[in-house]
């Protein structure tokens, strides 16, 4: 089994994992990810670092340092050639112009880099490899990017260990099991020989070799030196909530679309039955032994009235009954494309965002692609025409496409969300609907979005169209006689 160590910069892995590597370097490989610079002008911050490093050609100088360090440990090494954060630009604008920017969070224009790095990594690894990634104690953006890559690969079944980044203050990490790797004085000396090869970083981080040795001497217990490693065993789990009443034929299609999901983590389809014995019998007879499908039967009260108020209450109750990391929603008359959940979880892990969403293809009830000849979620023709113009201007819809790209603060359909369950503990969908809400055709979808906005929750769109929305539900009811279609309650 190969042990592959991913290093944000040349010195990171040797300083953090040098003892483990030196103990048995035979099947080890060190991969440095961010080892290049972009052409053109660099920031004053980068210029100051160059002065500290004391190299005429810092890229070449640091490469030679790493070559010497790896030779000291007899370990193989390669570089991926991505640009170091201190040099990265977007349209000639420097993304991280100073120290505070680098030790913060990933710049919004830098998020796509995670996918590019991950693509390069996946070309080099095998499922049987043991992969080491930084836990990103210091919040350096390059370390954070690699940490995201490690977590994503973990969710895809790879064996991943996270290492404590040296030179940063070590912290307790919830959700991880900490382990120490111990080694003797001879291995420590070998590690230090390699570490001291990075003369430019020793000067910058410790001022002198003596101070560097003193720092590493601190990690010692009972005459044994140690390095810290962390394991995270769980995969992301997702519950897909479907509220349903009197629409078994549609529900069958929704269930099939969940069954087709490509995501390899744990997916539970939680069907919340709104007082419908036909649906209960169908589930008991067909999915009684299926551990991936669970259901709850809600017995209506005499005061319950079909519409957004009741649906909001039932959604809130369903959310409370979930215990997975993520929750998603699927109306009984809609469906997901096979990669819907996979792409949302990937995007959430990539960005670190707790509220992400995709986009819908819109269809007529009979399966024909919607042509945007009118706007279906309005009360009159004039408003419909205005909404079409508005949404085209916002590039949410376009001619010759039946897709809709949602915008936070404008419209997001409930079916396309992926939401962190812990976050949702403090988010209750309002079940109060007024006549003004009815006039504006506001549903519980809007109320959910409004609550996220009130709580100032960051929301990101993954840009993917991975769900299918069929017109004809209660907010766009074109066939009032259809069995089971629930109506709006008009509150005076």
C-alpha positions in Angstrom: 0.0 0.0 0.0 1.3 3.4 -1.0 1.3 6.3 1.4 0.8 9.5 -0.5 1.4 12.8 1.3 -0.1 16.0 -0.1 1.9 19.1 0.7 0.5 22.6 0.1 4.0 23.9 -0.2 7.4 22.3 -0.3 8.1 22.3 3.5 4.6 21.4 4.8 4.7 17.6 4.6 8.4 17.2 5.7 7.8 19.4 8.7 4.5 17.8 9.6 5.1 14.1 8.7 8.8 13.8 8.4 9.1 11.3 11.3 6.5 9.0 9.8 8.1 9.1 6.4 11.7 8.7 7.8 10.5 5.6 9.7 9.7 3.8 6.5 10.1 5.8 3.3 9.9 2.8 1.0 6.3 3.2 -0.3 5.9 6.9 0.4 5.4 9.6 -2.1 5.3 13.4 -1.4 3.3 15.5 -3.8 3.7 19.3 -3.6 0.6 21.0 -5.0 1.2 24.8 -5.0 4.8 25.3 -6.2 4.6 27.8 -9.0 4.1 31.5 -9.6 2.2 33.4 -12.3 3.9 35.8 -14.7 3.7 39.5 -14.3 3.6 41.8 -11.3 3.4 40.4 -7.8 2.1 41.9 -4.6 4.3 43.9 -2.1 3.6 41.1 0.3 5.1 38.5 -2.0 8.1 40.8 -2.6 8.8 41.0 1.1 8.7 37.2 1.3 11.2 37.0 -1.5 13.6 39.2 0.4 13.2 37.0 3.5 13.9 33.9 1.5 17.0 35.4 0.1 16.8 33.7 -3.4 17.2 35.5 -6.7 14.9 32.9 -8.2 12.6 31.8 -5.3 10.8 29.1 -7.3 14.0 27.4 -8.3 15.6 28.0 -4.8 12.6 26.4 -3.0 12.6 23.5 -5.4 16.2 22.7 -4.6 15.5 22.9 -0.9 12.7 20.4 -1.3 14.9 18.1 -3.5 17.6 18.1 -0.8 15.0 17.5 2.0 13.4 14.5 0.2 16.8 13.0 -0.6 17.6 13.3 3.2 14.6 11.1 3.9 15.1 8.9 0.8 11.5 9.6 -0.3 10.2 10.2 -3.8 8.6 13.5 -4.7 6.7 15.2 -7.5 5.0 18.6 -8.1 1.6 19.4 -9.5 2.6 22.9 -10.6 -0.4 24.9 -9.3 0.3 28.6 -8.5 1.0 29.5 -4.9 -1.7 31.6 -3.2 0.7 34.6 -2.8 0.9 34.9 -6.6 -2.7 33.9 -7.6 -4.7 36.4 -9.7 -8.1 36.6 -11.3 -8.2 38.9 -14.4 -4.8 40.4 -13.2 -6.3 41.2 -9.8 -4.2 39.7 -7.0 -6.5 37.5 -4.9 -4.5 37.5 -1.7 -2.5 40.7 -1.5 -1.5 40.5 2.2 -0.9 38.2 5.1 -4.4 38.6 6.5 -6.0 37.5 3.2 -4.0 34.2 3.0 -4.9 33.1 6.6 -8.6 33.6 6.1 -11.0 31.9 3.8 -10.8 30.9 0.1 -11.5 33.8 -2.2 -14.8 33.4 -4.0 -13.0 33.6 -7.4 -10.6 30.9 -6.2 -13.2 28.2 -5.3 -13.1 26.6 -8.8 -9.4 25.8 -8.1 -10.5 23.1 -5.6 -12.1 21.1 -8.4 -9.0 21.5 -10.6 -6.7 20.3 -7.9 -8.9 17.4 -7.1 -9.0 16.4 -10.8 -5.2 16.3 -10.9 -5.0 14.3 -7.6 -7.5 11.7 -8.8 -5.3 10.9 -11.8 -2.5 9.9 -9.5 -4.2 7.9 -6.8 -5.7 4.4 -6.4 -8.4 3.3 -4.1 -6.0 1.2 -2.1 -3.6 4.1 -1.3 -3.4 5.7 2.1 -3.7 9.5 1.5 -2.5 12.2 3.9 -3.9 15.8 3.8 -3.4 18.8 6.1 -6.0 19.4 8.7 -5.4 23.1 8.1 -4.9 24.4 11.6 -3.6 27.8 10.5 -6.4 28.5 8.0 -3.9 29.0 5.2 -6.1 29.0 2.1 -3.8 26.5 0.3 -4.1 24.1 3.2 -7.8 24.6 3.3 -8.1 23.7 -0.4 -6.2 20.5 0.3 -8.3 19.7 3.4 -11.5 20.0 1.2 -9.9 17.6 -1.3 -9.2 15.1 1.5 -12.7 15.3 2.8 -14.2 14.8 -0.6 -12.1 11.8 -1.3 -13.0 10.4 2.1 -16.6 10.6 1.1 -15.9 8.7 -2.1 -14.4 5.8 -0.2 -10.7 6.6 -0.2 -8.6 6.0 2.9 -7.7 9.5 4.2 -5.7 10.7 7.2 -5.2 14.3 8.2 -2.0 15.6 9.6 -1.4 18.4 12.0 0.3 21.3 10.1 3.6 22.2 11.7 4.4 25.8 12.8 0.7 26.5 13.5 -1.0 26.3 16.9 -2.6 22.9 17.3 -6.2 22.8 18.2 -8.8 20.3 19.2 -10.8 19.2 16.1 -14.3 18.0 16.7 -15.4 15.1 14.5 -11.9 13.7 14.3 -10.0 11.0 16.3 -6.5 12.2 17.2 -3.6 9.7 17.1 0.1 10.2 17.8 2.9 8.6 15.8 5.9 8.1 18.0 9.5 7.8 16.9 13.0 7.7 18.4 15.9 10.1 18.5 17.6 8.7 15.4 14.4 9.2 13.3 14.0 12.7 14.9 17.6 13.6 13.8 16.9 12.4 10.3 13.7 14.4 10.2 15.5 17.5 11.4 18.2 17.2 8.8 15.4 17.2 6.1 13.6 20.1 7.8 16.7 22.3 8.0 17.1 21.9 4.3 14.4 24.5 3.9 16.6 27.4 4.9 14.3 30.0 3.5 11.4 28.8 5.6 13.5 28.3 8.7 14.5 32.0 8.6 11.0 33.1 8.1 9.3 30.9 10.6 11.9 30.4 13.4 14.6 33.0 12.8 17.3 30.4 13.3 18.0 26.6 13.1 18.3 26.4 16.9 14.8 27.9 17.4 13.5 25.4 14.8 15.0 22.4 16.6 13.6 23.8 19.9 10.1 24.0 18.4 10.1 20.3 17.2 11.7 19.2 20.5 8.4 20.3 22.2 6.6 17.3 20.6 8.0 14.7 22.9 6.6 12.3 25.6 8.5 9.7 27.6 11.6 10.3 25.6 9.7 9.6 22.3 9.0 12.2 19.7 5.6 12.4 18.0 3.5 13.8 15.2 -0.2 14.3 15.4 -2.6 12.7 12.9 -6.4 12.7 12.7 -9.0 10.3 11.3 -12.5 11.1 10.3 -14.4 7.9 9.7 -17.9 9.1 8.7 -19.2 9.7 5.2 -21.7 12.5 4.6 -25.3 11.2 5.1 -28.3 12.7 3.4 -32.0 12.5 4.1 -34.4 13.3 1.2 -37.8 14.4 2.6 -40.9 13.9 0.5 -44.3 15.1 1.7 -47.1 13.3 0.0 -50.9 12.9 -0.1 -53.1 11.0 -2.6 -50.5 10.8 -5.4 -49.1 7.3 -5.3 -48.4 7.2 -9.1 -46.3 10.3 -8.9 -44.6 9.1 -5.7 -43.4 5.9 -7.5 -41.5 8.1 -10.0 -40.0 10.2 -7.2 -38.8 7.0 -5.3 -37.2 5.7 -8.5 -35.3 8.9 -9.0 -33.9 8.7 -5.4 -33.0 5.0 -5.9 -31.0 6.1 -9.0 -28.8 8.5 -7.1 -25.1 7.9 -7.8 -23.9 9.3 -4.4 -22.1 6.6 -2.5 -22.7 8.0 1.0 -25.7 7.1 3.1 -29.0 8.3 1.5 -32.3 7.9 3.3 -35.6 8.7 1.6 -38.0 9.9 4.3 -41.6 9.9 3.1 -43.9 12.0 5.3 -47.5 10.7 4.6 -50.2 13.3 4.9 -53.1 11.2 6.2 -53.4 8.9 3.1 -54.0 5.2 3.8 -53.5 4.3 0.1 -49.9 5.7 0.3 -49.2 3.9 3.5 -50.4 0.6 2.1 -48.3 1.1 -1.0 -45.1 1.7 1.0 -45.7 -1.2 3.4 -46.4 -3.6 0.6 -43.5 -2.6 -1.6 -40.8 -1.2 0.7 -41.4 -2.9 4.1 -37.9 -4.4 4.1 -36.1 -1.5 2.4 -33.8 0.1 5.0 -33.2 3.1 2.8 -36.8 4.2 2.8 -38.6 5.3 6.0 -42.0 6.9 6.4 -44.2 8.6 9.0 -48.0 8.7 8.9 -49.5 12.0 10.0 -53.2 11.9 11.0 -54.9 15.1 10.1 -56.8 17.2 12.7 -60.2 18.5 11.9 -58.7 22.0 11.6 -56.0 21.0 9.1 -56.5 22.6 5.6 -54.4 21.6 2.5 -52.1 24.4 1.5 -48.8 26.1 2.3 -49.5 26.5 6.0 -50.0 22.8 6.6 -47.2 21.9 4.3 -44.8 24.2 6.1 -45.7 22.6 9.5 -45.3 19.1 8.1 -41.9 20.0 6.5 -40.7 21.4 9.9 -41.8 18.2 11.7 -40.1 16.1 9.1 -36.8 18.0 9.5 -36.9 17.5 13.2 -37.2 13.7 12.7 -34.0 13.6 10.6 -30.6 12.7 12.0 -28.3 12.9 9.0 -25.7 15.5 8.3 -27.7 16.9 5.3 -31.3 17.2 4.3 -32.9 17.7 0.9 -36.4 17.8 -0.3 -38.3 16.2 -3.2 -41.9 16.8 -3.9 -43.8 13.7 -4.7 -44.5 14.9 -8.3 -40.9 15.8 -9.2 -37.7 13.9 -9.6 -34.0 14.1 -9.4 -31.4 13.4 -12.1 -29.0 10.6 -11.0 -26.1 12.9 -10.0 -28.2 15.5 -8.1 -27.2 14.6 -4.5 -23.6 13.7 -5.5 -23.0 17.1 -7.1 -24.6 19.0 -4.2 -22.7 17.2 -1.5 -19.5 17.6 -3.5 -20.2 21.4 -3.9 -21.0 21.8 -0.2 -17.8 20.1 0.8 -15.8 22.0 -1.8 -17.1 25.4 -0.6 -17.7 24.7 3.1 -21.2 26.2 2.6 -24.0 24.8 4.7 -26.8 25.9 2.4 -26.3 25.1 -1.3 -28.7 24.5 -4.1 -29.0 23.3 -7.7 -31.4 24.3 -10.5 -34.5 22.8 -12.2 -35.6 21.8 -15.6 -39.3 22.7 -16.0 -41.8 20.4 -17.6 -45.5 20.5 -18.3 -47.5 17.9 -16.3 -47.6 15.6 -19.4 -43.8 15.6 -19.7 -43.3 18.2 -22.5 -40.5 20.7 -22.0 -41.8 24.1 -20.7 -41.3 26.9 -23.2 -41.6 30.0 -21.0 -44.6 31.3 -23.0 -45.9 32.5 -19.7 -44.7 32.6 -16.1 -46.4 29.8 -14.1 -46.1 31.2 -10.6 -48.2 34.4 -11.0 -51.8 35.4 -10.5 -52.5 37.2 -13.8 -51.3 37.7 -17.4 -49.7 41.1 -16.8 -47.7 39.9 -13.9 -46.7 36.8 -15.9 -45.3 39.0 -18.7 -43.4 41.2 -16.3 -41.9 38.2 -14.5 -40.7 36.7 -17.8 -38.9 39.9 -18.7 -37.4 40.2 -15.2 -36.1 36.6 -15.1 -34.6 36.9 -18.6 -32.9 40.1 -17.6 -31.5 38.3 -14.5 -30.4 35.4 -16.7 -32.5 33.0 -14.6 -34.3 31.8 -17.8 -33.6 32.1 -21.5 -35.2 31.3 -24.8 -34.8 27.8 -26.2 -34.1 26.3 -22.7 -36.5 24.8 -20.2 -34.1 25.3 -17.3 -34.4 27.9 -14.5 -31.3 29.1 -12.6 -32.3 30.2 -9.2 -31.1 33.3 -7.4 -31.0 33.8 -3.6 -33.4 36.5 -2.6 -35.5 36.1 -5.8 -36.6 32.5 -6.0 -35.3 29.1 -5.0 -37.5 26.0 -5.3 -37.5 23.7 -2.3 -36.6 20.7 -4.4 -33.1 21.9 -5.2 -31.8 22.6 -1.7 -29.1 20.7 0.3 -29.1 22.0 3.9 -27.0 21.3 6.9 -29.2 19.6 9.5 -27.5 21.3 12.5 -28.0 24.7 10.9 -31.7 23.8 10.3 -32.3 23.4 14.0 -32.4 27.2 14.2 -34.4 27.6 10.9 -38.2 27.1 11.2 -40.2 27.6 8.0 -42.9 30.1 8.8 -46.4 28.6 8.6 -48.2 32.0 8.7 -49.6 32.9 5.3 -51.6 36.1 4.8 -53.8 37.4 2.0 -50.8 39.4 0.7 -48.8 36.2 0.5 -51.7 34.6 -1.5 -51.8 37.6 -3.8 -48.1 37.3 -4.4 -48.3 33.5 -4.8 -45.8 33.0 -2.0 -45.4 29.4 -0.9 -43.4 27.6 1.8 -40.4 27.6 -0.7 -40.3 31.4 -0.3 -40.8 31.3 3.4 -37.8 28.9 3.7 -35.6 31.2 1.6 -36.8 34.3 3.7 -35.8 32.5 6.9 -32.3 31.8 5.6 -32.0 35.4 4.6 -33.2 36.6 8.1 -30.5 34.4 9.7 -27.9 35.8 7.2 -27.0 32.3 6.1 -24.5 32.1 3.2 -26.2 30.4 0.2 -24.4 29.2 -3.0 -25.7 27.9 -6.3 -23.7 25.1 -7.8 -24.7 26.1 -11.3 -25.9 22.6 -12.1 -29.4 21.6 -13.5 -30.1 18.3 -11.8 -33.8 18.2 -10.9 -37.0 18.0 -12.9 -40.0 20.1 -11.8 -43.4 19.2 -13.2 -46.0 22.0 -13.4 -49.5 21.4 -12.0 -48.9 21.5 -8.2 -50.9 23.8 -5.9 -48.8 26.9 -6.7 -49.5 26.5 -10.4 -52.7 24.4 -10.5 -53.8 24.2 -14.1 -56.2 21.3 -13.6 -58.3 21.8 -10.5 -60.2 18.6 -10.9 -57.0 16.4 -10.7 -57.3 14.0 -7.8 -55.2 14.9 -4.8 -54.0 18.3 -6.0 -54.0 20.5 -2.9 -55.3 24.1 -3.1 -54.1 27.4 -1.7 -55.7 28.5 1.5 -56.8 32.1 1.0 -56.4 33.8 4.3 -58.5 37.0 4.7 
